[in-house]
Amino acid sequence: MFKVESVKLVPENIRTGRRRVSHKTRIYFWPKGETIMDNLFNRRSRPFNEYRKLLPAVFAAAGVEDTSRLSARWSQRAGCGCGCSPGFIVEGYSNALFRNNIHVDVIAE
């Protein structure tokens, strides 16, 4: 079980060139107290179903008022094609999220 400690909106880093530019919001979860080695070893075994339960609180903290048009799907390759940055990809539109990604610090209860 996890609890949201902080939510931070970060402007999207728009890439151009060979990669297609995507303006979909990504949500990344960062467990507090996790070392760099823990992060490296746990990248492919994140408890994303537990993180999914926190999404309503994350959206509220990010200033999203209407979540009825939003959905989020887990992707191991949300931030990078190699799978090093797993997270949720948000489908749908919200003014509060436009061209922003969300970084969430979580603590285990």
Backbone hydrogen bonds, N-H to C=O, Kabsch-Sander energy under -0.5 kcal/mol:
donor,donor_aa,acceptor,acceptor_aa,energy
3,K,107,I,-2.3
5,E,105,D,-3.1
6,S,105,D,-1.4
8,K,103,H,-2.4
10,V,101,N,-3.1
12,E,99,R,-2.7
14,I,12,E,-1.0
15,R,13,N,-0.5
27,I,88,F,-2.5
28,Y,26,R,-0.5
28,Y,102,I,-2.9
30,W,104,V,-3.3
32,K,106,V,-3.2
34,E,31,P,-1.4
39,N,35,T,-2.5
40,L,36,I,-2.2
41,F,37,M,-2.5
42,N,38,D,-2.3
43,R,39,N,-0.8
45,S,42,N,-1.8
46,R,43,R,-0.5
48,F,46,R,-2.2
50,E,47,P,-1.0
51,Y,47,P,-1.9
52,R,48,F,-2.4
53,K,49,N,-0.9
54,L,50,E,-0.5
54,L,51,Y,-1.5
55,L,52,R,-1.2
58,V,54,L,-2.1
59,F,55,L,-3.0
60,A,56,P,-2.1
61,A,57,A,-2.3
62,A,58,V,-1.7
63,G,60,A,-1.2
64,V,59,F,-2.5
65,E,63,G,-0.6
67,T,65,E,-0.6
70,L,67,T,-1.5
71,S,91,E,-2.1
73,R,89,I,-2.1
75,S,87,G,-2.8
78,A,75,S,-1.2
79,G,85,S,-1.9
83,G,80,C,-1.2
87,G,75,S,-2.3
88,F,27,I,-2.3
89,I,73,R,-2.7
90,V,25,T,-3.1
90,V,88,F,-0.5
91,E,71,S,-3.4
97,L,94,S,-0.8
98,F,94,S,-1.2
99,R,23,H,-0.7
100,N,97,L,-2.4
101,N,10,V,-3.3
102,I,26,R,-3.0
103,H,8,K,-2.6
104,V,28,Y,-3.0
104,V,102,I,-0.5
105,D,6,S,-2.3
106,V,30,W,-2.0
106,V,104,V,-0.5
107,I,3,K,-2.5
109,E,1,M,-2.6
